[in-house]
Amino acid sequence: MIFQFSGYSLDVDRRELRCGAALIDVGPQVFDLLVYLIRNRDRVVSRDDLLDAVWEGRIVSESTLTSRINAARRAIGDTGADQALIKTIARRGFRFIGEVEESKKAPPQASPTGSEEAAGGLRQEIQFCTASDGVRIAYAVVGRGPPLVKTANWLNHLEYDWQSPVWGHVLRAFAARHRLIRYDERGNGLSDWDVGDISFEAFVRDLESVVDAVGLERFPLFGISQGCAVSVAYAVRHPERVSKLVLYGGYTRGRRRRGQQGADQADALLTLMRQGWGQDNPAFRQIYTSLFVPDGTAEQVHWFNDLQRMTTSPENAVRIRRTLDELDVSGLLPGVRVPTLVLHCRNDAVQPFEEGRRMAAGISGSRFVALEGNNHLILEHEPAWTRLLDEVTRFLDS
């Protein structure tokens, strides 16, 4: 069955959503949600109806359902403000209100005049490789052009991040110009969770495994937060393979390497993780969210709250956090011999601005860019995002 509406076609049998000829990447739950809303467009669909149909009665949080509705709206060019296709009915549920045509034959598709990337139809491919100790690492490749490898950072999920209003704009912007390769490090996302070794050395080996699996010879590395330290370590070990380094929001020393105050902060955050990471109530996780995206919208806050719980287990969150609190790559910085761009927000509450300055000062010839902002993860609506995109694009293209 094919549903056609507002320039979109939803192929139920092939599980494809297209805008004209461009294929739009949507997660399985978002696809099922769209199908259910369209098939039941003659009535208001309650939240319980959606839970029964899409999640088969499993208990999920209110924020999870809201995030999937928002993702469905974005996929078909709708918004919560416009509600031109998916309308929220106060205290009752949702209804698909667009004009729909049904057919059993796919509509003819005009030959695209540009790439799927230009039409907004980026589609990532997820694959797996095996690290040297047997751990399976999930990685994704999307886009065309020269390669760009994004190093994994604290909490990633290849599918969830791709749809997320916290990460989506970053990933799509770089995939539009590059063949973007990224991965979920061990212990979280789609990679193996049940692993014996969670260490900084293992994180570097995960990056090595992904690069070898993709078959890259020389490429730029893009590190964010924790990914900056891993990128530095890889660049020092494999200078012949790294062409450039982009390091945003990074740090050379984990919290326990920054004196007693840092150690006290690390202990407090670990206690909160043990107590509240896996709970349905997001109160504990909200503390992390308020540090990472203090200026986030309600939608972005919901997404980041959900990201924490679905990306890893409470015990893995603690193990990964402990590892990151102990790392120190200060001694590696003088060994970096590739062109490097370092960026950091002045009011970053997760990793201090001083850590970004230390990283730039330790890498000979690096360029440092101070961004005006409060968020550790730069959001699409803030001016710092445009500045970061411009700086990184010019640096990679030069």
Secondary structure in CASP SS format (residue, H / E / C, confidence):
PFRMAT SS
TARGET T0000
AUTHOR 0000-0000-0000
METHOD secondary structure of the structure
MODEL  1
M C 1.00
I E 1.00
F E 1.00
Q E 1.00
F E 1.00
S C 1.00
G C 1.00
Y E 1.00
S E 1.00
L E 1.00
D E 1.00
V C 1.00
D C 1.00
R C 1.00
R C 1.00
E E 1.00
L E 1.00
R E 1.00
C E 1.00
G C 1.00
A C 1.00
A E 1.00
L E 1.00
I E 1.00
D C 1.00
V C 1.00
G C 1.00
P H 1.00
Q H 1.00
V H 1.00
F H 1.00
D H 1.00
L H 1.00
L H 1.00
V H 1.00
Y H 1.00
L H 1.00
I H 1.00
R H 1.00
N C 1.00
R C 1.00
D C 1.00
R C 1.00
V C 1.00
V E 1.00
S C 1.00
R H 1.00
D H 1.00
D H 1.00
L H 1.00
L H 1.00
D H 1.00
A H 1.00
V H 1.00
W C 1.00
E C 1.00
G C 1.00
R C 1.00
I C 1.00
V C 1.00
S C 1.00
E H 1.00
S H 1.00
T H 1.00
L H 1.00
T H 1.00
S H 1.00
R H 1.00
I H 1.00
N H 1.00
A H 1.00
A H 1.00
R H 1.00
R H 1.00
A H 1.00
I C 1.00
G C 1.00
D C 1.00
T C 1.00
G C 1.00
A C 1.00
D C 1.00
Q C 1.00
A C 1.00
L C 1.00
I E 1.00
K E 1.00
T E 1.00
I E 1.00
A C 1.00
R C 1.00
R C 1.00
G E 1.00
F E 1.00
R E 1.00
F E 1.00
I C 1.00
G C 1.00
E C 1.00
V C 1.00
E E 1.00
E E 1.00
S E 1.00
K C 1.00
K C 1.00
A C 1.00
P C 1.00
P C 1.00
Q C 1.00
A C 1.00
S C 1.00
P C 1.00
T C 1.00
G C 1.00
S C 1.00
E C 1.00
E C 1.00
A C 1.00
A C 1.00
G C 1.00
G C 1.00
L C 1.00
R C 1.00
Q C 1.00
E E 1.00
I E 1.00
Q E 1.00
F E 1.00
C E 1.00
T E 1.00
A C 1.00
S C 1.00
D C 1.00
G C 1.00
V C 1.00
R E 1.00
I E 1.00
A E 1.00
Y E 1.00
A E 1.00
V E 1.00
V E 1.00
G C 1.00
R C 1.00
G C 1.00
P C 1.00
P E 1.00
L E 1.00
V E 1.00
K E 1.00
T C 1.00
A C 1.00
N C 1.00
W C 1.00
L C 1.00
N C 1.00
H C 1.00
L H 1.00
E H 1.00
Y H 1.00
D H 1.00
W H 1.00
Q H 1.00
S C 1.00
P C 1.00
V C 1.00
W C 1.00
G H 1.00
H H 1.00
V H 1.00
L H 1.00
R H 1.00
A H 1.00
F H 1.00
A H 1.00
A C 1.00
R C 1.00
H C 1.00
R E 1.00
L E 1.00
I E 1.00
R E 1.00
Y E 1.00
D E 1.00
E C 1.00
R C 1.00
G C 1.00
N C 1.00
G C 1.00
L C 1.00
S C 1.00
D C 1.00
W C 1.00
D C 1.00
V C 1.00
G C 1.00
D C 1.00
I C 1.00
S C 1.00
F H 1.00
E H 1.00
A H 1.00
F H 1.00
V H 1.00
R H 1.00
D H 1.00
L H 1.00
E H 1.00
S H 1.00
V H 1.00
V H 1.00
D H 1.00
A H 1.00
V H 1.00
G C 1.00
L C 1.00
E C 1.00
R C 1.00
F E 1.00
P E 1.00
L E 1.00
F E 1.00
G E 1.00
I E 1.00
S C 1.00
Q H 1.00
G H 1.00
C H 1.00
A H 1.00
V H 1.00
S H 1.00
V H 1.00
A H 1.00
Y H 1.00
A H 1.00
V H 1.00
R H 1.00
H C 1.00
P C 1.00
E C 1.00
R C 1.00
V E 1.00
S E 1.00
K E 1.00
L E 1.00
V E 1.00
L E 1.00
Y E 1.00
G C 1.00
G C 1.00
Y C 1.00
T C 1.00
R E 1.00
G C 1.00
R H 1.00
R H 1.00
R H 1.00
R C 1.00
G C 1.00
Q H 1.00
Q H 1.00
G H 1.00
A H 1.00
D H 1.00
Q H 1.00
A H 1.00
D H 1.00
A H 1.00
L H 1.00
L H 1.00
T H 1.00
L H 1.00
M H 1.00
R H 1.00
Q H 1.00
G H 1.00
W C 1.00
G C 1.00
Q C 1.00
D C 1.00
N C 1.00
P C 1.00
A H 1.00
F H 1.00
R H 1.00
Q H 1.00
I H 1.00
Y H 1.00
T H 1.00
S H 1.00
L H 1.00
F H 1.00
V C 1.00
P C 1.00
D C 1.00
G C 1.00
T C 1.00
A H 1.00
E H 1.00
Q H 1.00
V H 1.00
H H 1.00
W H 1.00
F H 1.00
N H 1.00
D H 1.00
L H 1.00
Q H 1.00
R H 1.00
M H 1.00
T H 1.00
T C 1.00
S C 1.00
P H 1.00
E H 1.00
N H 1.00
A H 1.00
V H 1.00
R H 1.00
I H 1.00
R H 1.00
R H 1.00
T H 1.00
L H 1.00
D H 1.00
E H 1.00
L C 1.00
D E 1.00
V C 1.00
S H 1.00
G H 1.00
L H 1.00
L H 1.00
P H 1.00
G H 1.00
V C 1.00
R C 1.00
V C 1.00
P C 1.00
T E 1.00
L E 1.00
V E 1.00
L E 1.00
H E 1.00
C E 1.00
R C 1.00
N C 1.00
D C 1.00
A C 1.00
V C 1.00
Q C 1.00
P C 1.00
F H 1.00
E H 1.00
E H 1.00
G H 1.00
R H 1.00
R H 1.00
M H 1.00
A H 1.00
A H 1.00
G H 1.00
I C 1.00
S C 1.00
G C 1.00
S C 1.00
R E 1.00
F E 1.00
V E 1.00
A E 1.00
L E 1.00
E C 1.00
G C 1.00
N C 1.00
N C 1.00
H C 1.00
L C 1.00
I C 1.00
L C 1.00
E C 1.00
H C 1.00
E C 1.00
P H 1.00
A H 1.00
W H 1.00
T H 1.00
R H 1.00
L H 1.00
L H 1.00
D H 1.00
E H 1.00
V H 1.00
T H 1.00
R H 1.00
F H 1.00
L H 1.00
D H 1.00
S C 1.00
END
